[in-house]
Amino acid sequence: MLTVYKASAGSGKTFILTYEYIMLLLGEKDENGVYRLNKTGRDCHRSILAITFTNKAAREMRERIDNIVGFG
């Protein structure tokens, strides 16, 4: 599946990319409404490609993911 987000500066593209990346990693909600790690493969993050057009946006996305996932 390919999803393209195109919007003007400051509209939240980096936020959405970060959100979508984390949701792909987590998988679906369980019966309690809690997201669980995707159990389809340990390296599922390697099949996700997110492209930004500035180093600043890439750095911001990486920092957000690190902070949310707990590596920051």
PyMOL commands that set and color helices and strands:
alter all, ss='L'
color gray80, all
select helices_A, chain A and resi 13-26+44-47+55-69
alter helices_A, ss='H'
color red, helices_A
deselect
rebuild
show_as cartoon
